[in-house]
Amino acid sequence: MTFFLTNFANMKKRNLIFIYPHLHSFIQTEIKLLRTEFNLIYLSQNWYSKILVPINLIIQFIFILKNIKKADLILISFGGYWSFLPSLIGKIFNKKVAIIVHGTDCIAFHEIKYGNLRSIILRYVIRKSFQWANIILPVSKSLTFTENNYYSNSTIKLGYLYHLNEITTPYKVIHNGLIIENWERENIIRDKKSFITVISSHNQFVRKGIDLILNVAKKLPDCKFYIAGINNVEYTKCNGNIIHLGRLTPDELKKWYSKTQFYLQLSVFEGFGVALCEAMLCNCIPIVSNVNFLPSIIGKSGFILDKRNSDKLYNLIKTALKSDISILESKARERIIKYFPISKRKKILTEVLNDNSKNNHPIKDKSKANKLMKSLNLFQQNEAQT
């Protein structure tokens, strides 16, 4: 009887093709969320190696054609090479296509050499994907448009509606959500003069503000600064109070959040800030840069650096060290529980995906379908030449 009911429930669920570039931890969370509401059809591929892109496209093309008829809709995480074919085929077969955008797929930040829209081919691929999609789902409104006054004295305009101003596809902001019970602070003695930040690679040195942290660490020898995500490198050997933790599992990361007092998110650009939210759930007090959605995430539970300046950061940290720690610790956790639980994202995302009111009409005109297929051929030729 239980088997019958389970299968009946699965029959009622809609079939969803889920596309993503890499199985990040937040993608794994998304899969858990989606599985409760949809029958998931997905293929794990590594799209971060440019050499593999042509092979990945062929594999993906076969995968989508094999599953498109039984699929009710297509959900894509990030715009990129991997979003081109699903958006195109979804358009041709009149399947609803939704694209979740996270950050790098929305900007061309030339000053720090960041953003996929700096590349001519990626810009074309992402533009066409956004145009063919039924709806775009930014994790924060700043990904549509924002003005950055943090990085320099001049105002830098960013966001896909600025860089790709011909995009008219509807959008709806759905913030990231966290599994609250996964980020309970452990009962560990906390060093009151400790700071932690998380990065995923060495090329995030400037974008994540690691250079500012190194400069300030020299002036605060009695404080400890932990960097998770990378191993020790040459440029930090002179700083005795800089400790590299390497790559950590979520459980290991939770232990370090529980040990440290403050979380530093000093990004020049940040689409959302999932690691920041995880740390706040472990009662870390946030210190963030005045960019994108970061100030809105922390509210009055932490401190905001208004300009990318190490002297200003030093003064802000001195202020933070004198603050009412216990009150801010509680505020940090309570804010994430209130505004960014996974249940809230699940509710809104499910409603949007199940809403058919904004579906594009099927392409009945064969000439239009042919034009779309020519776009695919043009993309494949350009990719083969790079």
NUVO-813563 format. One record per residue (C-alpha): x, y, z; residue in three letters. Coordinates in pm, 1 decimal. Example, Ala and Ser with C-alpha at 12.3 -4.5 7.8 and 13.67 -1.06 7.14 Angstrom:
2
        u        v        w resn
   1230.0   -450.0    780.0  ALA
   1367.0   -106.0    714.0  SER
This chain:
386
        u        v        w resn
      0.0      0.0      0.0  MET
    281.9    242.6     89.2  THR
    456.7    157.6   -237.9  PHE
    135.0    233.7   -431.3  PHE
     82.4    569.8   -258.0  LEU
    444.3    671.0   -316.2  THR
    424.1    590.5   -685.0  ASN
     88.0    768.4   -716.1  PHE
    239.9   1080.7   -558.9  ALA
    531.1   1064.4   -801.6  ASN
    288.7   1032.8  -1093.6  MET
    120.1   1357.5   -987.4  LYS
    450.4   1543.9   -973.6  LYS
    559.8   1732.5  -1282.5  ARG
    877.1   1626.7  -1462.7  ASN
   1152.4   1887.1  -1439.9  LEU
   1483.1   1890.2  -1627.1  ILE
   1739.3   2055.9  -1400.7  PHE
   2058.1   2192.8  -1557.0  ILE
   2358.4   2323.1  -1363.4  TYR
   2731.9   2378.3  -1435.1  PRO
   2876.8   2204.0  -1130.3  HIS
   2748.3   2020.2   -823.5  LEU
   2816.4   2297.9   -570.1  HIS
   2688.6   2257.7   -214.9  SER
   2406.9   2506.3   -279.7  PHE
   2310.9   2309.9   -593.0  ILE
   2284.7   1998.2   -374.9  GLN
   2052.1   2194.4   -146.1  THR
   1847.5   2297.2   -449.5  GLU
   1818.0   1934.3   -560.1  ILE
   1686.9   1835.8   -215.7  LYS
   1432.9   2116.7   -237.6  LEU
   1316.0   2032.8   -590.7  LEU
   1285.8   1658.2   -529.1  ARG
   1002.8   1712.9   -283.3  THR
    790.9   1884.6   -550.1  GLU
    905.6   1749.7   -888.9  PHE
   1032.1   1437.1  -1059.0  ASN
   1386.8   1549.7  -1131.5  LEU
   1571.1   1468.9  -1452.3  ILE
   1929.9   1587.4  -1441.5  TYR
   2277.2   1517.6  -1572.9  LEU
   2593.9   1608.4  -1379.7  SER
   2859.7   1761.0  -1604.4  GLN
   3169.6   1972.1  -1542.1  ASN
   3129.7   2286.3  -1750.9  TRP
   3420.5   2475.7  -1594.8  TYR
   3676.1   2317.4  -1827.5  SER
   3665.9   2501.1  -2160.6  LYS
   3821.4   2200.7  -2335.8  ILE
   3519.6   1989.1  -2241.8  LEU
   3256.5   2238.1  -2364.7  VAL
   3210.8   2090.8  -2719.2  PRO
   3185.2   1735.7  -2578.9  ILE
   2950.2   1851.8  -2303.6  ASN
   2727.0   2020.7  -2561.1  LEU
   2694.9   1701.6  -2762.9  ILE
   2618.0   1492.5  -2452.5  ILE
   2371.9   1752.7  -2328.4  GLN
   2201.0   1776.5  -2669.0  PHE
   2137.1   1399.1  -2670.7  ILE
   2025.4   1405.9  -2306.4  PHE
   1771.1   1684.6  -2362.4  ILE
   1629.4   1538.9  -2684.7  LEU
   1587.1   1206.7  -2506.3  LYS
   1392.0   1363.7  -2218.8  ASN
   1224.4   1674.2  -2361.8  ILE
    891.3   1512.7  -2452.5  LYS
    827.5   1374.7  -2105.3  LYS
    949.3   1695.2  -1935.7  ALA
    699.4   1958.8  -1826.7  ASP
    954.1   2233.0  -1768.2  LEU
   1325.6   2314.6  -1761.4  ILE
   1509.8   2484.9  -1476.9  LEU
   1864.7   2611.0  -1532.9  ILE
   2104.7   2733.0  -1265.3  SER
   2339.3   3004.9  -1397.8  PHE
   2348.0   3137.1  -1750.7  GLY
   2637.3   3002.2  -1959.1  GLY
   2728.7   2746.0  -2222.0  TYR
   2507.6   2491.3  -2042.2  TRP
   2196.6   2716.6  -2065.7  SER
   2205.8   2767.0  -2445.1  PHE
   2071.3   2432.0  -2570.1  LEU
   1809.8   2380.0  -2295.1  PRO
   1669.4   2730.0  -2356.9  SER
   1667.3   2680.2  -2733.2  LEU
   1510.0   2334.0  -2727.2  ILE
   1263.5   2438.3  -2457.9  GLY
   1154.7   2727.0  -2679.7  LYS
   1111.6   2501.6  -2983.3  ILE
    913.8   2237.9  -2789.7  PHE
    708.1   2496.8  -2598.1  ASN
    840.4   2392.7  -2256.4  LYS
    860.3   2648.6  -1980.3  LYS
   1221.5   2753.3  -1921.2  VAL
   1333.9   2931.1  -1603.1  ALA
   1691.3   3045.8  -1543.8  ILE
   1825.4   3112.1  -1194.0  ILE
   2100.5   3375.3  -1210.6  VAL
   2360.2   3407.4   -936.1  HIS
   2616.9   3675.3  -1022.1  GLY
   2895.6   3604.9  -1268.0  THR
   2634.1   3542.7  -1539.2  ASP
   2494.2   3894.5  -1495.1  CYS
   2790.1   4130.4  -1518.5  ILE
   3098.6   4252.6  -1697.7  ALA
   3313.7   4398.7  -1418.5  PHE
   3615.8   4492.5  -1629.2  HIS
   3801.5   4666.0  -1347.0  GLU
   3851.2   4336.5  -1162.2  ILE
   3831.9   4109.5  -1471.0  LYS
   3517.6   3940.7  -1343.4  TYR
   3193.1   3838.2  -1507.7  GLY
   3099.1   3613.2  -1798.6  ASN
   2953.9   3903.3  -1995.9  LEU
   3309.2   4022.4  -2069.2  ARG
   3347.0   3732.4  -2314.4  SER
   3197.9   3788.3  -2661.7  ILE
   3087.4   3425.4  -2697.8  ILE
   2953.1   3391.2  -2343.1  LEU
   2775.9   3724.4  -2376.6  ARG
   2601.5   3595.6  -2691.5  TYR
   2516.1   3259.8  -2531.0  VAL
   2376.0   3419.8  -2215.1  ILE
   2182.9   3686.4  -2405.6  ARG
   2011.8   3427.1  -2625.4  LYS
   1940.7   3203.6  -2324.3  SER
   1777.9   3493.5  -2138.6  PHE
   1574.2   3591.4  -2444.5  GLN
   1445.8   3237.6  -2503.5  TRP
   1361.5   3176.4  -2137.4  ALA
   1012.8   3235.9  -2000.5  ASN
   1134.2   3383.5  -1675.2  ILE
   1464.0   3480.9  -1509.3  ILE
   1505.6   3421.0  -1136.4  LEU
   1779.5   3637.9   -978.4  PRO
   1880.3   3548.0   -622.6  VAL
   1890.2   3921.2   -548.3  SER
   1754.3   4225.7   -731.7  LYS
   2105.3   4372.6   -752.4  SER
   2177.1   4119.9  -1028.0  LEU
   1933.3   4300.7  -1254.9  THR
   2093.5   4639.6  -1186.0  PHE
   2316.7   4793.2   -921.1  THR
   2551.6   5088.8   -879.0  GLU
   2882.6   5004.2   -713.9  ASN
   3037.5   5293.9   -520.5  ASN
   3248.7   5067.9   -300.4  TYR
   3531.4   4968.2   -533.3  TYR
   3644.6   5316.9   -641.0  SER
   3546.2   5682.2   -626.2  ASN
   3354.6   5649.0   -952.9  SER
   3014.8   5480.3   -983.3  THR
   3024.3   5146.9  -1167.9  ILE
   2694.2   5029.0  -1315.0  LYS
   2637.9   4653.5  -1324.4  LEU
   2360.4   4397.1  -1381.6  GLY
   2222.3   4204.7  -1675.7  TYR
   1954.1   4466.3  -1752.0  LEU
   2235.8   4720.4  -1785.3  TYR
   2478.5   4509.4  -1988.9  HIS
   2206.1   4335.5  -2192.8  LEU
   1953.2   4616.1  -2213.0  ASN
   1755.9   4444.4  -2490.0  GLU
   1637.1   4169.5  -2251.3  ILE
   1260.7   4194.5  -2191.3  THR
   1207.5   3851.7  -2033.0  THR
   1007.2   3878.5  -1708.1  PRO
   1200.5   3823.6  -1387.4  TYR
   1121.5   3747.5  -1025.7  LYS
   1366.0   3772.4   -737.7  VAL
   1381.2   3458.7   -523.1  ILE
   1642.3   3478.1   -250.6  HIS
   1857.7   3179.4   -164.2  ASN
   1741.8   2973.7    130.8  GLY
   1927.0   2778.1    396.6  LEU
   1850.8   2454.6    579.2  ILE
   1846.4   2608.5    926.6  ILE
   1904.8   2288.8   1124.8  GLU
   2227.1   2220.9    930.9  ASN
   2389.6   2531.2   1076.2  TRP
   2344.1   2514.4   1452.0  GLU
   2640.0   2654.7   1642.6  ARG
   2838.8   2383.5   1820.1  GLU
   2924.2   2405.8   2187.8  ASN
   3283.4   2520.8   2137.9  ILE
   3473.9   2796.7   2317.5  ILE
   3479.9   3099.5   2087.8  ARG
   3783.3   3323.2   2043.7  ASP
   3647.2   3677.9   2082.7  LYS
   3920.4   3823.0   1860.5  LYS
   3887.3   3588.2   1567.4  SER
   3765.9   3640.8   1210.6  PHE
   3687.7   3400.5    928.3  ILE
   3616.1   3430.2    556.7  THR
   3552.4   3172.8    283.8  VAL
   3682.8   3177.5    -72.5  ILE
   3686.6   2906.5   -337.1  SER
   4003.6   2988.7   -534.3  SER
   4316.5   3202.5   -538.8  HIS
   4182.7   3421.6   -818.6  ASN
   3928.0   3564.9   -573.9  GLN
   4209.3   3743.8   -388.7  PHE
   4088.1   4094.1   -480.5  VAL
   3720.3   4025.5   -545.4  ARG
   3671.9   3881.3   -195.3  LYS
   3886.3   4145.6    -26.7  GLY
   4162.5   3912.3     95.3  ILE
   4421.3   4184.3     28.9  ASP
   4239.4   4414.8    273.1  LEU
   4235.0   4141.2    537.2  ILE
   4611.0   4084.5    501.9  LEU
   4681.3   4455.9    541.4  ASN
   4464.1   4486.1    851.6  VAL
   4604.6   4166.3   1005.3  ALA
   4946.9   4331.7   1028.6  LYS
   4796.2   4608.4   1243.1  LYS
   4604.3   4366.7   1466.5  LEU
   4862.3   4107.4   1580.7  PRO
   4643.3   4001.0   1875.7  ASP
   4363.6   3894.9   1639.2  CYS
   4345.3   3578.0   1431.9  LYS
   4220.8   3570.4   1072.6  PHE
   4112.4   3239.1    922.6  TYR
   4077.7   3185.7    547.6  ILE
   3881.7   2875.1    446.6  ALA
   3883.2   2729.3     97.2  GLY
   4249.9   2758.6     -2.7  ILE
   4585.2   2637.9    125.2  ASN
   4873.3   2862.0    226.5  ASN
   5031.8   3062.9    -54.1  VAL
   5340.8   3280.0    -90.4  GLU
   5178.0   3619.4    -36.4  TYR
   5061.1   3538.5    317.1  THR
   5372.1   3376.9    467.2  LYS
   5472.0   3698.7    640.7  CYS
   5145.9   3721.9    838.0  ASN
   5168.9   3504.4   1148.4  GLY
   4807.2   3565.0   1247.7  ASN
   4671.5   3454.4    907.1  ILE
   4570.2   3088.1    919.0  ILE
   4470.2   2898.0    606.1  HIS
   4224.5   2616.8    668.5  LEU
   4220.7   2465.3    319.2  GLY
   3908.1   2312.2    171.2  ARG
   3656.5   2211.2    435.7  LEU
   3347.6   1991.7    443.8  THR
   3023.5   2157.9    561.8  PRO
   3063.7   1993.4    904.2  ASP
   3422.0   2116.2    934.7  GLU
   3317.5   2462.3    826.3  LEU
   3045.1   2467.8   1090.5  LYS
   3304.4   2391.7   1358.0  LYS
   3517.6   2685.3   1248.2  TRP
   3216.1   2916.9   1234.5  TYR
   3143.6   2806.8   1591.3  SER
   3501.3   2884.6   1699.2  LYS
   3528.1   3230.0   1542.5  THR
   3349.8   3548.6   1643.4  GLN
   3322.5   3750.0   1321.8  PHE
   3261.5   3666.8    956.9  TYR
   3423.2   3887.9    690.7  LEU
   3248.0   3923.9    354.0  GLN
   3445.0   4202.8    186.9  LEU
   3349.7   4127.0   -172.5  SER
   3375.9   4383.0   -450.1  VAL
   3073.9   4210.7   -603.8  PHE
   2855.0   3939.9   -449.3  GLU
   2535.7   3802.2   -601.3  GLY
   2400.4   3687.1   -265.6  PHE
   2629.9   3547.4      7.1  GLY
   2534.1   3193.7    110.7  VAL
   2851.1   3142.2    318.3  ALA
   2773.1   3466.8    501.4  LEU
   2427.6   3333.3    593.1  CYS
   2573.0   3001.3    709.2  GLU
   2814.5   3183.5    938.1  ALA
   2538.8   3407.2   1076.4  MET
   2332.3   3099.1   1160.3  LEU
   2630.7   2988.5   1370.2  CYS
   2610.3   3326.4   1549.6  ASN
   2908.8   3482.4   1374.3  CYS
   2880.2   3861.8   1368.2  ILE
   2898.6   3982.5   1004.5  PRO
   3127.4   4251.5    868.5  ILE
   3039.6   4312.2    503.0  VAL
   3119.8   4543.5    213.7  SER
   2857.6   4790.3     93.1  ASN
   2779.2   4606.0   -229.5  VAL
   2478.2   4434.1   -381.9  ASN
   2247.8   4263.7   -132.7  PHE
   2499.1   4218.2    151.3  LEU
   2379.9   4512.3    367.5  PRO
   2019.7   4389.0    336.5  SER
   2119.4   4038.5    446.9  ILE
   2279.3   4151.7    772.4  ILE
   2044.6   4439.1    861.5  GLY
   2143.1   4571.9   1205.0  LYS
   2316.7   4252.6   1313.4  SER
   2666.8   4357.7   1203.5  GLY
   2888.0   4617.0   1038.9  PHE
   2917.5   4760.3    686.6  ILE
   3239.5   4877.8    519.4  LEU
   3135.5   5163.8    291.6  ASP
   3459.4   5188.9     89.2  LYS
   3728.7   4944.4    -15.9  ARG
   3997.6   5086.9    212.8  ASN
   4214.2   4900.0    464.4  SER
   4227.9   5193.8    708.1  ASP
   3849.7   5209.1    714.6  LYS
   3836.6   4834.4    767.2  LEU
   4081.5   4862.7   1057.1  TYR
   3862.7   5125.7   1227.7  ASN
   3548.3   4921.1   1162.9  LEU
   3702.8   4611.3   1319.8  ILE
   3812.2   4811.5   1624.5  LYS
   3451.9   4927.4   1662.2  THR
   3321.0   4572.9   1619.4  ALA
   3552.5   4439.2   1889.7  LEU
   3399.1   4686.9   2136.7  LYS
   3038.1   4604.2   2044.7  SER
   2777.8   4413.5   2247.6  ASP
   2873.3   4068.8   2122.5  ILE
   2590.0   3866.5   2277.2  SER
   2314.1   4085.5   2130.3  ILE
   2465.2   4086.0   1779.3  LEU
   2522.8   3709.3   1788.4  GLU
   2152.5   3651.8   1851.4  SER
   2044.6   3909.0   1592.9  LYS
   2262.1   3748.0   1325.6  ALA
   2107.0   3402.8   1361.2  ARG
   1752.8   3532.3   1406.1  GLU
   1775.1   3739.2   1088.0  ARG
   1860.7   3441.7    866.8  ILE
   1593.7   3225.6   1029.6  ILE
   1334.1   3496.5    964.6  LYS
   1422.8   3605.9    612.7  TYR
   1616.5   3327.1    440.0  PHE
   1491.7   2981.1    541.4  PRO
   1481.8   2714.2    271.6  ILE
   1104.4   2684.9    323.6  SER
   1050.6   3038.1    192.8  LYS
   1255.7   2974.6   -120.9  ARG
   1083.7   2640.4   -175.5  LYS
    736.9   2797.6   -157.2  LYS
    806.4   3083.1   -399.6  ILE
   1016.4   2877.7   -642.9  LEU
    751.8   2603.0   -660.7  THR
    476.7   2858.0   -724.1  GLU
    674.5   3023.2  -1003.6  VAL
    766.2   2694.6  -1171.8  LEU
    408.5   2568.7  -1156.4  ASN
    266.8   2895.0  -1293.4  ASP
    196.5   2848.8  -1663.7  ASN
     59.2   3197.5  -1725.2  SER
    385.8   3330.6  -1869.6  LYS
    471.3   3042.8  -2099.9  ASN
    585.8   3142.0  -2446.6  ASN
    373.7   3030.2  -2738.9  HIS
    502.1   2733.9  -2940.4  PRO
    700.7   2815.2  -3253.5  ILE
    454.8   2728.8  -3528.0  LYS
    639.2   2929.6  -3793.2  ASP
    902.2   2695.2  -3936.7  LYS
   1116.5   2989.3  -4048.4  SER
   1148.2   3102.9  -3685.4  LYS
   1243.2   2753.1  -3576.3  ALA
   1502.0   2741.6  -3855.0  ASN
   1646.7   3073.4  -3735.9  LYS
   1683.5   2931.6  -3386.1  LEU
   1861.4   2624.4  -3519.2  MET
   2091.1   2851.7  -3721.5  LYS
   2175.7   3028.0  -3394.9  SER
   2277.3   2689.5  -3254.8  LEU
   2497.2   2617.4  -3559.3  ASN
   2657.3   2963.3  -3536.0  LEU
   2734.7   2909.3  -3168.2  PHE
   2891.3   2568.3  -3233.4  GLN
   3110.4   2715.6  -3511.9  GLN
   3226.7   3001.2  -3285.9  ASN
   3299.7   2759.9  -3001.9  GLU
   3502.5   2531.6  -3231.7  ALA
   3721.9   2825.9  -3330.2  GLN
   3810.2   2924.2  -2970.8  THR
